[in-house]
Amino acid sequence: MEDYGKCFSLTQNLINNKMDKFKEDFLDKVGSDEIIEISQILDRVNNQQKLVEVVYYALLTMSKSDGTMSPLLALQIAEEDWDI
């Protein structure tokens, strides 16, 4: 039982370290202005009760791109296409 506890603890540490690294990378890559703009778009579409539709369309648009489309651009396109 002690070995299981150690294994679980080590696994949790690895997961936490990877999440910390992911968070650091995310914050380094994305400027705060972009995050604010994304938040504003999400607020606008949520107020129009189209959050799921716009996010889905943005994800679909990103998946069809060549991998260079930013989440912000995808959301801007989706917001415009849904007339919000």
C-alpha positions as CSV (number, residue, x, y, z in Angstrom):
1,M,0.0,0.0,0.0
2,E,2.9,2.3,0.7
3,D,4.2,1.9,-2.8
4,Y,0.9,2.9,-4.3
5,G,0.9,6.0,-2.2
6,K,4.4,6.9,-3.4
7,C,3.5,6.2,-7.0
8,F,0.3,8.3,-6.7
9,S,2.3,11.2,-5.1
10,L,4.9,11.1,-7.8
11,T,2.2,11.1,-10.5
12,Q,0.5,14.1,-8.9
13,N,3.8,15.9,-8.8
14,L,4.5,15.2,-12.5
15,I,1.0,16.4,-13.4
16,N,1.3,19.5,-11.3
17,N,4.7,20.3,-12.8
18,K,3.4,19.9,-16.4
19,M,0.4,22.1,-15.6
20,D,2.7,24.8,-14.1
21,K,4.9,24.7,-17.2
22,F,1.8,24.9,-19.4
23,K,0.5,27.9,-17.5
24,E,3.9,29.6,-17.7
25,D,4.1,28.9,-21.5
26,F,0.6,30.1,-22.0
27,L,1.1,33.4,-20.2
28,D,4.4,34.0,-22.0
29,K,2.9,33.4,-25.4
30,V,-0.3,35.3,-25.1
31,G,-0.2,39.0,-24.4
32,S,-2.6,40.3,-21.8
33,D,-4.3,42.5,-24.5
34,E,-5.2,39.4,-26.4
35,I,-6.6,37.7,-23.4
36,I,-8.7,40.8,-22.6
37,E,-10.0,40.9,-26.1
38,I,-10.9,37.2,-26.1
39,S,-12.7,37.8,-22.8
40,Q,-14.7,40.7,-24.3
41,I,-15.7,38.7,-27.3
42,L,-16.9,35.8,-25.0
43,D,-18.9,38.2,-22.9
44,R,-20.6,39.7,-26.0
45,V,-21.5,36.4,-27.5
46,N,-22.6,35.1,-24.1
47,N,-24.9,38.1,-23.7
48,Q,-26.5,37.2,-27.1
49,Q,-26.8,33.6,-25.9
50,K,-24.6,32.3,-28.7
51,L,-21.6,31.3,-26.7
52,V,-21.6,27.6,-27.7
53,E,-22.3,28.3,-31.3
54,V,-19.5,30.9,-31.6
55,V,-16.9,28.9,-29.7
56,Y,-17.8,25.8,-31.8
57,Y,-17.5,27.7,-35.0
58,A,-14.2,29.3,-33.9
59,L,-12.8,25.8,-33.0
60,L,-14.0,24.4,-36.3
61,T,-12.4,27.4,-38.2
62,M,-9.1,26.9,-36.4
63,S,-9.1,23.1,-37.1
64,K,-9.4,23.9,-40.8
65,S,-6.6,26.5,-40.9
66,D,-3.0,25.7,-41.6
67,G,-2.2,25.9,-37.9
68,T,-1.3,29.6,-37.8
69,M,-4.7,31.0,-36.9
70,S,-4.8,32.4,-33.4
71,P,-7.8,31.8,-31.1
72,L,-8.5,35.5,-31.1
73,L,-8.7,35.7,-34.9
74,A,-11.0,32.6,-34.9
75,L,-13.3,34.1,-32.4
76,Q,-13.4,37.4,-34.3
77,I,-14.4,35.6,-37.4
78,A,-17.0,33.5,-35.6
79,E,-18.4,36.6,-33.9
80,E,-18.8,38.4,-37.2
81,D,-20.2,35.4,-39.0
82,W,-22.9,35.1,-36.2
83,D,-23.7,38.8,-36.6
84,I,-22.8,39.7,-33.0
